[in-house]
Each structure stands twice: as structure tokens, then as C-alpha cells.
């Protein structure tokens, strides 16, 4: 009998893409999944999973091959990330942050910075966190950065408080974004720097204590640091030239992966669970068949939309890519959350017990629709594009 994965095959992948995805899937299945409940219960960072990623050669997944990395394209990346999320949601979400920043360094950094930073990742297993979110700010409207870069010598003094700092104190570097003092717009003054974790000006302001994604240890962190020119990535305003779709594309993969894990569990339960006095599995019940079909159809559509969005990131124009990525992020995160809800209902009362993974997947999936860009913002952006209006997923003040 075919598994659901065989029934819902991915579009054809190259041998290289398939190798990357298969390696990630094996790690997620054999190593990450058995540890996920512990990281959730302890709200502890998945250090062992990252050690496995490094040993498997996947920690540098988005580092260009010229610098010793894997150089995965967006298609291989999203499907590898989706597989990682099926094993451990927190590992997948933090890995997306780490991986997107390597792309920023490649796009904005000098050759010397690329060589030094990528060597840290490839040879020493360095982890980097993307640090942008701030208290009382939202990506749903124009985003106003309050973190200030004050010129000092050939570098800057960086001061500000950031929240949702995924990787927390497990990161080796923080890619902190703010605005240069005295500038009046992000286009003129937004800038980023790589601040080492050991810098004396880095202080944890509040520990992460959340309903879901507990293993991301996304603490609130205060920065009061001086960085020299070697750690400043890009010129003032250059950050605004980046294609920032990578974050949303990765989030789509993560939350779809959670939904796939819940769906796989649902199907297995339906095929094996019986309820007295019946002697046949619950899969013989029409209501169960309908539920499995609904979730399966949504997941199949989400996988195809995610794949299309990743493909457009390779060879599509900017507006077509923006449309597909925003649609994928909104749809995949909604599908992932809905899959966990329906799996819980199908499992009945036992579904909320800690001995089963369903309640954990559900709590992790709750973050998907509100993770920036929030689904409301994604749909607003997609609607503008479809109507021929100017659109931007993220707008700074």
C-alpha cells in the first residue's frame, strides 16, 4: 500500500537537490524527532541537532560553494527545511534565521567579510541570528527602527533593545539592524552589523517563555556595543536593496513541515486505531475519510505552491516572486495550523496528552499565521499585486 508521501510526490528534483533533501529528512527522522519533546519541555536550544547538521555538512546549506558551503538553491533549501520541521520545529525555524543571514552577508559583505564569516560557519560551526524585531513595533505597518548606530571612529556604537531574538544566547553572532543616527529614513540610514555573542554590551533583557516554539529560545536582548568597520555589513541604505523574501519562504516551509508531521500521524492513526465495538480501523468511517482527504488535499496544494515560489526565487521576476512567496507563506502556515487542529480532533481526548506530539505541534503551529510577515500582511501584499498596485511585503519608515 502506498504511503501518503508516494501519493503526493514533489515535482521532479535534480540529483543534487534530492540528495540534500534526503539527508535532511534522514536526520529529522532519526535524530531530531526523538529529541523534540525534550527541547520543548525544557525550552532549551537544540544544540545536538545543530551538531548533527554540522557533521552532515548541512550547517552551511546556503553558504556559496566557492566558500566551502553547500550552495543549495531555494528549491533544495525549502524542501530540506520542510523535512527538518517535520522532525523538530524549533530547529527548522532557527535554522532559517541562520541561513537567511548567510545570504545577506553574501549580498552585502566585502570579499574579506565573506571569507572570514563563511569560514567561521563552515570550519568552526558558527551560528548567526537575524535581529530586527523591536518591542512595540509591527511588520504589519511601516516598521520604525529604534536601534541607533552612532558613528564612532571608523565604526559605530549600537544601542537598542530587540525582541524575538531566535537562537538567543546560542548564537555566535547577532546580525543586528538599525538606523544611522541623524538620518531621516530607512532608505538613507538602515544598516546592519555582526555583533559577537561575547561582546560585553550584549545583555539578555528577558528570557523566552512562550506557548510554542520554545526551543528557539527567542530572548529579548539589549545591545550596547561598539563595532568596528570590519563588522559592519553593507553601506547605509544598502540593506533596502535586498530581496527579503527568503524569510517568508522559509517560514512557509517550516509551518508546512509541522502540518505534514501532524498529517502523517493522523493517517497512521486512522489506519491502525480501532474503537470498540468496531473491529475495523477508524479509516473505514466516512467522516475520518473526509477529514483525511481535506487535510491531504490542502497539504498537496501547499507543497506545490511552496515549490513554485522557490522556483520563482531562482529565475522569476521580483513581482512574480513576491506574489508567490506571500501566497505560500499565508497558505502554508494556515494549512499547517489547520492540520494540527484536525489531527487533535481525530485523536480525541488523548491528543492533548504530552505523551503524544500533537499538542506540541499545535502550539508550535500557532506562531505561523502571526510570524512576520503576518498572514494578513501577506494577503494584503498579494491582493495589491493582483490588482496591479504597488506592493511591498516589508516597509520601513
Backbone torsions as a table, in degrees:
resi	resn	phi	psi	omega
1	UNK	NA	136.2	-177.4
2	UNK	-70.4	144.2	171.1
3	UNK	-80.2	165.2	180.0
4	UNK	-64.2	-29.5	178.7
5	UNK	-66.5	-35.0	177.5
6	UNK	-72.2	-32.3	178.4
7	UNK	-71.8	-32.1	-179.1
8	UNK	-113.3	67.7	-177.2
9	UNK	-70.5	152.3	172.9
10	UNK	-74.2	157.8	169.2
11	UNK	-57.2	158.5	-176.2
12	UNK	-55.1	135.9	174.9
13	UNK	-110.8	153.1	172.9
14	UNK	-70.2	165.6	178.3
15	UNK	-58.5	-39.9	-179.7
16	UNK	-66.7	-44.8	178.4
17	UNK	-61.6	-44.9	-179.1
18	UNK	-62.7	-38.6	179.4
19	UNK	-62.5	-43.6	179.8
20	UNK	-63.4	-47.3	-177.7
21	UNK	-64.1	-41.3	-179.4
22	UNK	-65.6	-38.8	177.9
23	UNK	-63.8	-42.8	178.5
24	UNK	-65.3	-40.5	-179.5
25	UNK	-63.9	-40.4	-179.8
26	UNK	-65.2	-44.6	177.5
27	UNK	-60.9	-44.7	-177.8
28	UNK	-62.5	-41.6	-177.2
29	UNK	-72.6	-45.5	-171.7
30	UNK	-88.0	-31.5	-172.3
31	UNK	-115.9	-45.8	-172.5
32	UNK	-74.9	-46.8	-176.2
33	UNK	-57.1	-42.8	-179.5
34	UNK	-65.6	-19.1	-177.2
35	UNK	-98.4	-14.9	-167.8
36	UNK	-59.5	-40.4	-178.2
37	UNK	-64.2	-35.5	-179.7
38	UNK	-67.6	-44.9	178.4
39	UNK	-60.3	-38.3	179.2
40	UNK	-66.2	-48.1	-177.0
41	UNK	-63.5	-38.7	-176.9
42	UNK	-88.8	-11.4	-169.1
43	UNK	50.8	47.0	-178.0
44	UNK	-111.7	150.8	-177.0
45	UNK	-74.0	141.6	-177.3
46	UNK	-78.6	63.9	-177.9
47	UNK	-57.7	-40.5	-178.3
48	UNK	-63.2	-37.2	179.2
49	UNK	-64.8	-39.6	179.0
50	UNK	-69.7	-32.9	174.3
51	UNK	-63.7	-38.9	176.8
52	UNK	-65.4	-42.9	178.2
53	UNK	-59.9	-40.2	179.4
54	UNK	-67.0	-45.7	179.9
55	UNK	-61.8	-34.1	-179.2
56	UNK	-80.1	-6.3	-179.5
57	UNK	80.1	18.1	-176.4
58	UNK	-102.4	-9.5	-178.9
59	UNK	-60.7	-33.5	178.8
60	UNK	-97.8	40.4	-173.2
61	UNK	-58.5	-39.4	-177.7
62	UNK	-103.0	4.8	173.9
63	UNK	-73.9	132.5	-178.5
64	UNK	-57.8	149.0	-179.6
65	UNK	-60.0	-32.1	-179.1
66	UNK	-61.1	-19.9	-178.8
67	UNK	-111.2	16.7	176.0
68	UNK	93.0	3.3	-179.3
69	UNK	-88.1	-177.5	179.8
70	UNK	-78.3	-33.4	179.5
71	UNK	66.5	36.6	-178.7
72	UNK	-64.1	138.8	175.4
73	UNK	-81.6	170.3	-175.8
74	UNK	-57.8	-33.1	179.9
75	UNK	-66.6	-50.6	177.9
76	UNK	-61.4	-38.5	-177.3
77	UNK	-63.7	-51.1	-174.6
78	UNK	-65.9	-35.7	-179.4
79	UNK	-75.6	-31.9	173.2
80	UNK	-65.8	-43.0	179.9
81	UNK	-64.5	-40.3	177.3
82	UNK	-59.9	-41.0	178.6
83	UNK	-67.4	-41.2	178.5
84	UNK	-60.9	-40.9	-179.3
85	UNK	-64.5	-31.1	177.7
86	UNK	-64.6	-26.5	178.0
87	UNK	-91.3	-46.0	-178.3
88	UNK	-151.1	111.0	-177.1
89	UNK	-60.0	-44.0	-175.9
90	UNK	-65.7	-37.8	177.4
91	UNK	-63.7	-44.1	-178.5
92	UNK	-64.4	-44.8	-176.7
93	UNK	-66.1	-44.4	179.2
94	UNK	-69.1	-34.1	179.3
95	UNK	-65.8	-33.4	176.2
96	UNK	-63.7	-41.8	177.8
97	UNK	-59.8	-50.0	179.9
98	UNK	-57.4	-46.1	-173.5
99	UNK	-71.0	-38.6	-180.0
100	UNK	-64.9	-37.1	179.9
101	UNK	-65.1	-35.3	177.0
102	UNK	-60.9	-33.2	177.1
103	UNK	-70.1	-36.4	177.3
104	UNK	-63.7	-43.6	179.8
105	UNK	-63.1	-39.5	178.7
106	UNK	-62.8	-38.4	-176.5
107	UNK	-79.5	-35.0	-171.6
108	UNK	-109.4	-23.4	-173.1
109	UNK	-75.2	160.5	172.2
110	UNK	-76.5	168.5	178.7
111	UNK	-61.2	-40.4	179.0
112	UNK	-63.7	-40.4	178.8
113	UNK	-65.7	-42.4	178.6
114	UNK	-61.7	-45.6	-178.9
115	UNK	-62.1	-44.4	-176.9
116	UNK	-70.3	-47.2	-176.1
117	UNK	-69.5	-44.5	-179.3
118	UNK	-66.1	-32.0	175.3
119	UNK	-64.6	-37.4	176.9
120	UNK	-60.8	-40.6	-178.9
121	UNK	-73.4	-49.3	-173.9
122	UNK	-71.4	-46.8	-172.2
123	UNK	-91.2	-30.6	-174.8
124	UNK	-116.0	-0.7	176.1
125	UNK	71.1	29.2	-178.8
126	UNK	-64.8	143.5	176.1
127	UNK	-111.7	142.6	-178.9
128	UNK	-129.6	138.8	-179.5
129	UNK	-108.4	142.7	174.3
130	UNK	-91.6	121.7	-172.2
131	UNK	-121.4	102.1	-179.7
132	UNK	-130.3	-43.8	-173.3
133	UNK	-59.4	142.5	179.6
134	UNK	-132.4	151.4	177.6
135	UNK	-57.2	141.4	176.1
136	UNK	65.3	20.2	174.7
137	UNK	-121.0	156.0	-179.1
138	UNK	-142.2	143.3	176.0
139	UNK	-79.1	-3.7	-177.4
140	UNK	-75.4	-19.4	177.7
141	UNK	-127.6	-167.5	175.9
142	UNK	-61.9	131.9	-175.0
143	UNK	-93.4	123.4	-178.1
144	UNK	-105.4	114.5	179.4
145	UNK	-82.5	127.2	177.6
146	UNK	-102.5	-9.6	176.4
147	UNK	-72.7	126.7	-171.8
148	UNK	-110.1	132.9	172.1
149	UNK	-103.4	106.6	180.0
150	UNK	-98.0	121.0	-178.0
151	UNK	-57.6	130.5	176.7
152	UNK	-140.0	112.3	-178.0
153	UNK	59.4	-127.5	178.3
154	UNK	-97.5	11.8	179.8
155	UNK	-132.9	-147.1	-176.5
156	UNK	-144.8	151.6	164.9
157	UNK	-97.1	124.3	-174.5
158	UNK	-106.7	124.7	-178.6
159	UNK	-136.3	128.0	177.6
160	UNK	169.8	168.4	176.8
161	UNK	-115.6	131.9	179.5
162	UNK	-120.4	142.0	176.6
163	UNK	-115.1	170.7	-177.6
164	UNK	52.7	46.0	-178.6
165	UNK	-84.6	77.9	-178.3
166	UNK	-57.1	141.8	-170.4
167	UNK	86.9	-18.0	174.6
168	UNK	44.6	-132.4	-178.9
169	UNK	-84.4	12.3	172.3
170	UNK	-87.1	-16.3	-179.2
171	UNK	-71.7	148.0	173.4
172	UNK	-91.0	-28.6	177.1
173	UNK	-135.7	148.8	172.3
174	UNK	-114.8	120.4	176.5
175	UNK	-87.9	90.2	-171.5
176	UNK	-94.3	131.2	-178.7
177	UNK	-113.2	134.6	178.3
178	UNK	-153.6	-160.8	179.5
179	UNK	-126.3	146.0	178.8
180	UNK	-71.0	131.9	-179.9
181	UNK	-56.0	133.2	177.5
182	UNK	94.9	-13.4	177.3
183	UNK	-84.6	156.9	-173.2
184	UNK	-110.6	-4.7	179.8
185	UNK	-150.7	156.9	177.8
186	UNK	-64.1	-37.4	180.0
187	UNK	-58.4	-32.1	-179.4
188	UNK	-88.4	-34.6	-167.0
189	UNK	-128.8	-2.1	-178.6
190	UNK	-67.1	139.3	-175.0
191	UNK	-156.9	160.2	-178.0
192	UNK	-133.6	157.7	176.6
193	UNK	-145.8	150.6	174.6
194	UNK	-92.9	110.9	-178.9
195	UNK	-105.0	123.1	179.8
196	UNK	-64.9	146.7	179.5
197	UNK	-58.8	-35.3	-176.4
198	UNK	-76.9	-1.6	179.2
199	UNK	-60.0	135.7	-175.7
200	UNK	-65.2	-18.4	-178.8
201	UNK	-87.4	1.3	-179.8
202	UNK	-94.5	116.7	-177.5
203	UNK	-132.7	134.2	174.8
204	UNK	-75.0	121.5	-177.2
205	UNK	-87.8	-38.3	-179.3
206	UNK	-153.8	135.3	-179.6
207	UNK	-77.7	148.8	179.9
208	UNK	-73.0	123.3	176.8
209	UNK	-143.5	89.8	-171.2
210	UNK	-122.1	166.8	177.5
211	UNK	-67.1	-46.0	-178.0
212	UNK	-129.2	178.0	-178.3
213	UNK	49.3	41.6	-173.5
214	UNK	-67.9	-31.5	-179.2
215	UNK	-74.2	-4.7	176.7
216	UNK	-76.3	-12.6	-176.3
217	UNK	36.8	57.4	-173.8
218	UNK	-83.3	67.8	-175.7
219	UNK	-63.2	160.9	166.6
220	UNK	-88.3	129.2	-172.4
221	UNK	-129.1	136.3	175.1
222	UNK	-96.8	137.0	177.6
223	UNK	-117.7	128.9	178.8
224	UNK	-145.4	69.8	-165.5
225	UNK	-128.7	153.9	172.9
226	UNK	-109.2	127.3	-179.1
227	UNK	-120.1	140.5	177.3
228	UNK	-87.6	175.7	-173.4
229	UNK	-60.8	-29.8	-178.3
230	UNK	-65.5	-20.7	-178.7
231	UNK	-103.2	0.8	176.4
232	UNK	-89.6	122.9	-174.8
233	UNK	-102.8	108.5	179.1
234	UNK	88.5	167.7	178.0
235	UNK	-89.9	159.2	175.7
236	UNK	-53.2	128.6	-179.3
237	UNK	88.3	-17.8	-175.6
238	UNK	-67.4	-27.9	178.0
239	UNK	-55.7	-31.4	-176.9
240	UNK	-70.0	-12.6	178.3
241	UNK	-86.5	-9.1	-177.5
242	UNK	-71.0	150.4	168.1
243	UNK	-86.9	108.5	-173.8
244	UNK	-91.2	16.1	-177.4
245	UNK	-69.9	-17.2	-175.5
246	UNK	-60.1	-37.3	178.5
247	UNK	-59.5	-53.8	-176.3
248	UNK	-64.1	-38.4	179.0
249	UNK	-62.7	-42.1	177.8
250	UNK	-65.7	-40.1	178.2
251	UNK	-62.1	-40.4	178.0
252	UNK	-58.0	-43.7	179.8
253	UNK	-64.8	-41.7	-177.8
254	UNK	-62.3	-50.6	-174.2
255	UNK	-75.1	-28.0	171.4
256	UNK	-67.0	-40.1	178.7
257	UNK	-59.9	-39.0	176.4
258	UNK	-62.8	-44.6	178.9
259	UNK	-62.3	-37.4	178.2
260	UNK	-64.7	-40.0	177.9
261	UNK	-61.6	-44.3	179.4
262	UNK	-65.1	-39.3	179.6
263	UNK	-66.3	-42.9	178.3
264	UNK	-60.4	-42.0	177.3
265	UNK	-63.0	-43.2	179.8
266	UNK	-59.3	-47.1	-178.3
267	UNK	-64.2	-43.4	-180.0
268	UNK	-63.5	-41.2	177.1
269	UNK	-62.8	-43.1	-179.2
270	UNK	-62.9	-35.8	-176.8
271	UNK	-79.0	-21.1	-172.9
272	UNK	-118.3	-21.3	-174.6
273	UNK	-85.7	136.5	173.8
274	UNK	-119.3	154.6	176.6
275	UNK	-126.9	122.1	-178.9
276	UNK	-63.4	146.7	7.4
277	UNK	-86.4	1.8	-179.0
278	UNK	-65.4	148.9	177.1
279	UNK	-109.6	2.7	179.1
280	UNK	-105.5	151.6	179.3
281	UNK	-59.5	155.9	-178.4
282	UNK	-65.5	-13.7	176.9
283	UNK	-62.0	-16.2	179.1
284	UNK	-81.3	-6.6	-178.1
285	UNK	-86.5	131.2	-177.6
286	UNK	-57.5	-36.4	-179.7
287	UNK	-66.4	-38.6	176.7
288	UNK	-66.2	-42.4	178.6
289	UNK	-60.0	-42.3	179.4
290	UNK	-64.2	-43.9	-179.4
291	UNK	-62.6	-46.1	179.1
292	UNK	-61.7	-40.3	179.9
293	UNK	-66.0	-42.0	-179.7
294	UNK	-62.0	-49.7	-178.6
295	UNK	-66.8	-42.3	179.9
296	UNK	-61.9	-39.0	178.8
297	UNK	-65.5	-43.5	179.7
298	UNK	-64.0	-40.8	-179.8
299	UNK	-67.5	-39.8	177.9
300	UNK	-61.4	-44.7	178.9
301	UNK	-63.9	-40.7	-179.3
302	UNK	-64.9	-40.7	178.6
303	UNK	-61.0	-41.1	-179.6
304	UNK	-69.6	-39.7	178.4
305	UNK	-66.3	-41.3	176.9
306	UNK	-61.0	-44.0	-179.8
307	UNK	-63.3	-42.3	179.0
308	UNK	-63.1	-43.8	-179.7
309	UNK	-61.7	-42.1	179.1
310	UNK	-65.6	-38.7	178.4
311	UNK	-63.5	-41.2	178.7
312	UNK	-65.9	-29.2	176.2
313	UNK	-63.0	-23.5	-179.9
314	UNK	-83.5	-47.3	-171.1
315	UNK	-136.7	15.3	179.5
316	UNK	-96.7	162.5	176.3
317	UNK	-76.8	168.4	-170.0
318	UNK	-63.9	-41.8	-178.0
319	UNK	-70.3	-41.4	178.4
320	UNK	-63.1	-39.1	177.9
321	UNK	-66.3	-44.1	179.8
322	UNK	-60.2	-42.1	179.5
323	UNK	-62.5	-50.6	-176.5
324	UNK	-66.0	-39.5	-178.9
325	UNK	-67.7	-42.4	178.6
326	UNK	-65.5	-40.2	176.1
327	UNK	-63.9	-42.1	-178.7
328	UNK	-65.2	-43.2	-178.4
329	UNK	-63.2	-46.7	-179.0
330	UNK	-64.5	-46.5	-174.3
331	UNK	-72.1	-45.9	-177.3
332	UNK	-63.6	-39.9	-179.9
333	UNK	-71.2	-35.1	174.8
334	UNK	-66.8	-42.8	179.4
335	UNK	-64.2	-42.0	179.3
336	UNK	-60.9	-44.9	179.5
337	UNK	-66.0	-44.7	-178.9
338	UNK	-62.7	-36.2	178.4
339	UNK	-62.5	-39.0	179.9
340	UNK	-69.3	-36.2	178.4
341	UNK	-63.9	-48.4	-177.3
342	UNK	-68.8	-33.7	176.9
343	UNK	-66.4	-38.9	176.7
344	UNK	-62.6	-44.3	-179.4
345	UNK	-64.5	-40.3	-179.4
346	UNK	-66.4	-34.6	-179.6
347	UNK	-73.8	-22.6	-177.8
348	UNK	78.9	-157.6	-175.6
349	UNK	-57.8	-33.2	-179.3
350	UNK	-64.1	-20.9	-176.2
351	UNK	-62.5	-25.4	-178.2
352	UNK	-90.5	-0.5	178.4
353	UNK	-75.8	145.5	-179.1
354	UNK	-66.1	-19.2	179.5
355	UNK	-69.3	-15.5	177.1
356	UNK	-110.0	150.4	-176.4
357	UNK	-82.2	-5.2	-171.1
358	UNK	-63.0	-43.4	-178.1
359	UNK	-67.1	-32.9	177.2
360	UNK	-68.2	-45.4	177.3
361	UNK	-60.5	-39.4	-180.0
362	UNK	-64.9	-44.9	179.3
363	UNK	-62.7	-39.5	178.4
364	UNK	-66.9	-39.2	-177.5
365	UNK	-70.0	-20.5	179.4
366	UNK	-58.7	-28.6	-177.1
367	UNK	-74.3	-21.7	-172.4
368	UNK	-56.2	-55.2	-175.9
369	UNK	-65.0	-23.5	-178.2
370	UNK	-101.7	-7.8	179.1
371	UNK	-68.5	131.4	-174.6
372	UNK	-68.0	137.7	-1.8
373	UNK	-72.6	125.8	179.3
374	UNK	-57.0	153.7	-176.3
375	UNK	-57.3	-36.2	176.9
376	UNK	-58.8	-42.0	179.6
377	UNK	-68.4	-40.8	178.6
378	UNK	-59.2	-44.8	-178.2
379	UNK	-70.6	-35.4	174.8
380	UNK	-61.1	-45.5	179.8
381	UNK	-62.9	-46.6	179.6
382	UNK	-61.8	-41.7	179.6
383	UNK	-62.8	-40.7	177.3
384	UNK	-61.6	-44.4	-178.9
385	UNK	-63.8	-42.9	179.8
386	UNK	-63.8	-33.8	179.8
387	UNK	-85.1	1.9	177.8
388	UNK	78.8	21.6	-179.5
389	UNK	-99.2	160.1	175.4
390	UNK	-64.5	138.1	-178.6
391	UNK	-145.4	150.0	173.6
392	UNK	-149.8	131.0	-178.9
393	UNK	-64.0	-43.0	-178.2
394	UNK	-127.5	125.9	178.1
395	UNK	-124.6	124.6	175.2
396	UNK	-90.1	152.9	175.4
397	UNK	-70.0	NA	NA
